[in-house]
Amino acid sequence: MKKTILILSAALLLNSCVVSTAAKVVKGAVDLSYKAVKGTVNGISWAVSKAKGKIDEDRVDGTWKVVGVYKGSFEDFSNDQNPEASFTSDCTEGFDQIIFKAKKSKFKPVHCSSEKEDWVKYSMEFGKNPLTKEKENYIEYNSNNYISVIDVNSKTMVLEGNLMPKLAFSGAKLYLLEKVK
C-alpha cells in the first residue's frame, strides 16, 4: 500500500514538473518570436532581435553599407506585421556606407562611397542609454548624440538612431547594414 502511494505521488510530482517546464518553454518561444522579427530586404535577412548583453566593440569594425531603412523605431518594427521596407540610395555612384575603426574608436558617418567625411570619435557603451532610457548597447559621439546598436553579427548590423540626417526628417530610425569588408 505504501509503495503504491509513493509511486503515485512520485508520478504526480514528475508530471507537474514536466507540464511546468513545457509551459515555460512555450512561453519562452512566444517571447522569442515576438522579439525576433523576420523579413528580407534586397536579399538580406531582417532577422532582428535586440542583443541580450554587451556586444564586443571589435564586431562593429569595418566598412558597412546601408541596405535597408525602416521608417520608425525598433519597437514599431517589432509590432509591424509587414516590416520590410525598400531603400533607394540617393548616391549617384556607389552606396551609402559607414566605416568603423574600433581600435581607434573612430567612425566616418554615412556617405556615398567617398572620402569627403571627417572621422568622428565615439565610445561604445553597454548600459542605460540616455536617449531611450533602456539598458542596451549604444554609441555616443559628439557629446550627446546616440545610436543604439540593436545587434551585430559577421554579416549584418542593425542600428537605431539618427544615422542618416537626410532621411531622419521622413521618420527613418532603424538601419540594416551589410558588411563590405
Backbone torsions as a table, in degrees:
resi	resn	phi	psi	omega
1	MET	NA	-45.2	-179.8
2	LYS	-63.9	-38.7	179.8
3	LYS	-64.9	-39.8	179.8
4	THR	-64.8	-45.2	178.8
5	ILE	-64.2	-41.5	178.9
6	LEU	-63.2	-43.7	179.7
7	ILE	-65.7	-43.9	178.4
8	LEU	-63.9	-39.7	178.2
9	SER	-64.5	-43.5	179.3
10	ALA	-64.8	-41.1	178.8
11	ALA	-64.5	-42.2	179.0
12	LEU	-63.4	-43.6	179.6
13	LEU	-63.2	-46.7	179.4
14	LEU	-64.0	-40.3	179.1
15	ASN	-62.0	-41.7	179.7
16	SER	-68.3	-34.8	176.9
17	CYS	-64.9	-42.6	-179.8
18	VAL	-64.3	-44.4	179.6
19	VAL	-64.0	-42.0	179.5
20	SER	-63.4	-44.2	179.4
21	THR	-65.6	-41.6	178.9
22	ALA	-62.9	-39.6	178.6
23	ALA	-63.3	-39.9	178.5
24	LYS	-65.4	-40.0	179.4
25	VAL	-63.8	-44.5	179.4
26	VAL	-64.2	-43.4	179.0
27	LYS	-62.5	-42.0	178.1
28	GLY	-62.7	-40.6	179.0
29	ALA	-65.7	-38.1	178.1
30	VAL	-65.8	-44.4	178.2
31	ASP	-61.0	-43.0	-179.2
32	LEU	-64.2	-43.3	-178.4
33	SER	-68.3	-28.7	178.0
34	TYR	-71.0	-40.6	-175.7
35	LYS	-82.9	-27.7	-179.6
36	ALA	-96.3	107.2	-177.9
37	VAL	-97.5	133.5	-176.5
38	LYS	-115.2	153.2	177.4
39	GLY	173.8	178.9	179.0
40	THR	-137.2	135.9	175.9
41	VAL	-130.1	123.5	-179.8
42	ASN	50.1	37.3	179.1
43	GLY	79.5	1.1	179.9
44	ILE	-104.2	135.1	-177.2
45	SER	-74.0	135.4	172.6
46	TRP	-99.2	42.6	177.5
47	ALA	-76.6	89.2	-168.9
48	VAL	-112.2	128.3	168.6
49	SER	-145.0	151.5	-179.5
50	LYS	-71.3	139.4	176.6
51	ALA	-62.5	140.6	-175.8
52	LYS	-89.5	-1.2	-179.2
53	GLY	-159.8	-166.1	-177.7
54	LYS	-67.3	132.7	175.7
55	ILE	-94.8	131.6	178.3
56	ASP	-65.1	128.9	-176.9
57	GLU	-59.6	-29.6	179.6
58	ASP	-62.7	-22.5	-179.2
59	ARG	-68.8	-23.7	179.5
60	VAL	-86.3	-8.5	-177.3
61	ASP	-61.9	137.4	175.6
62	GLY	124.6	-172.8	178.8
63	THR	-101.8	129.8	-177.7
64	TRP	-123.7	132.4	176.4
65	LYS	-103.4	143.5	179.8
66	VAL	-79.2	119.6	180.0
67	VAL	-114.1	-12.3	179.8
68	GLY	-156.2	143.2	178.3
69	VAL	-132.3	131.9	176.5
70	TYR	-111.2	130.5	179.8
71	LYS	-85.7	92.2	-178.5
72	GLY	148.4	177.4	-178.5
73	SER	-86.2	175.0	177.3
74	PHE	-63.8	-37.1	177.9
75	GLU	-61.9	-44.4	176.6
76	ASP	-61.1	-42.4	-179.0
77	PHE	-61.0	-43.3	-178.7
78	SER	-69.1	-23.4	179.3
79	ASN	-93.5	-10.2	-176.7
80	ASP	-74.9	133.5	179.2
81	GLN	-73.8	-29.5	-179.6
82	ASN	-133.2	77.1	-170.5
83	PRO	-77.3	-9.3	-176.7
84	GLU	-63.9	132.8	178.3
85	ALA	-129.0	143.5	178.5
86	SER	-88.6	154.6	-179.8
87	PHE	-131.4	125.6	175.9
88	THR	-116.4	123.3	-178.1
89	SER	-74.8	144.3	174.5
90	ASP	-85.6	-3.1	-177.3
91	CYS	-72.2	134.7	175.8
92	THR	-79.6	-31.9	175.6
93	GLU	-131.6	142.0	176.6
94	GLY	78.2	-146.2	-176.9
95	PHE	-150.8	161.1	175.6
96	ASP	-69.2	133.5	-177.9
97	GLN	-145.7	161.8	174.1
98	ILE	-134.5	139.4	-177.6
99	ILE	-117.9	125.3	176.9
100	PHE	-109.8	134.4	170.8
101	LYS	-116.2	90.5	-172.8
102	ALA	-63.2	-37.7	-178.0
103	LYS	-64.7	-29.5	179.4
104	LYS	-101.9	-1.2	-177.8
105	SER	51.9	49.6	177.9
106	LYS	-130.8	151.5	171.8
107	PHE	-145.2	154.6	172.4
108	LYS	-101.8	126.5	-178.5
109	PRO	-60.9	168.2	-178.8
110	VAL	-58.0	131.5	179.3
111	HIS	-157.5	171.6	-176.8
112	CYS	-89.8	77.0	173.3
113	SER	43.9	36.0	177.9
114	SER	-122.2	169.1	-178.3
115	GLU	-102.8	17.7	-174.1
116	LYS	-82.6	-7.5	178.1
117	GLU	-83.1	151.3	177.2
118	ASP	-91.7	153.5	176.3
119	TRP	-72.0	142.0	-179.8
120	VAL	-121.2	130.7	176.5
121	LYS	-75.4	142.4	178.3
122	TYR	-142.8	167.4	168.9
123	SER	-133.9	134.1	179.6
124	MET	-99.6	126.2	-175.3
125	GLU	-125.7	157.8	168.9
126	PHE	-123.7	117.1	-178.4
127	GLY	168.3	-157.8	-179.0
128	LYS	-78.0	110.6	179.7
129	ASN	-68.0	122.4	-178.8
130	PRO	-60.2	-24.8	-178.5
131	LEU	-82.3	-47.9	-176.2
132	THR	-94.8	-15.0	-178.0
133	LYS	64.1	20.7	177.7
134	GLU	-111.9	151.5	176.0
135	LYS	-79.0	115.1	-175.6
136	GLU	-161.6	175.2	172.6
137	ASN	-84.4	133.0	178.8
138	TYR	-149.3	157.7	177.8
139	ILE	-110.5	128.0	175.8
140	GLU	-109.2	131.9	177.7
141	TYR	-144.1	157.8	-179.0
142	ASN	46.5	42.4	179.5
143	SER	36.8	100.4	176.8
144	ASN	94.7	13.6	169.6
145	ASN	-109.9	132.8	-174.1
146	TYR	-131.9	140.5	173.0
147	ILE	-127.5	123.7	177.6
148	SER	-79.2	132.8	175.6
149	VAL	-97.0	101.0	-176.8
150	ILE	-69.1	-51.1	177.5
151	ASP	-165.1	155.4	178.3
152	VAL	-140.5	133.8	168.8
153	ASN	-131.1	-169.7	-174.9
154	SER	-68.7	-19.4	-176.8
155	LYS	-113.4	-34.4	-175.0
156	THR	-132.0	159.4	175.4
157	MET	-141.3	141.3	177.3
158	VAL	-120.1	123.2	179.9
159	LEU	-119.2	149.4	176.7
160	GLU	-128.1	131.4	178.3
161	GLY	145.4	-164.1	-178.6
162	ASN	-89.3	69.4	-177.5
163	LEU	-78.5	-38.1	-179.3
164	MET	-124.7	97.2	-177.9
165	PRO	-55.0	-30.3	-178.9
166	LYS	-66.7	-22.1	178.3
167	LEU	-103.9	-12.0	-176.0
168	ALA	-61.9	-34.3	-178.9
169	PHE	-66.0	-24.1	178.5
170	SER	-88.1	1.7	177.4
171	GLY	96.6	6.7	-179.1
172	ALA	-71.6	124.0	-179.5
173	LYS	-132.6	-22.7	-174.5
174	LEU	-113.0	128.1	-172.8
175	TYR	-125.3	131.2	172.9
176	LEU	-102.1	125.5	-179.7
177	LEU	-120.5	145.6	178.4
178	GLU	-115.0	137.2	-177.9
179	LYS	-71.4	130.1	178.5
180	VAL	-93.8	-48.8	177.3
181	LYS	-156.9	NA	NA
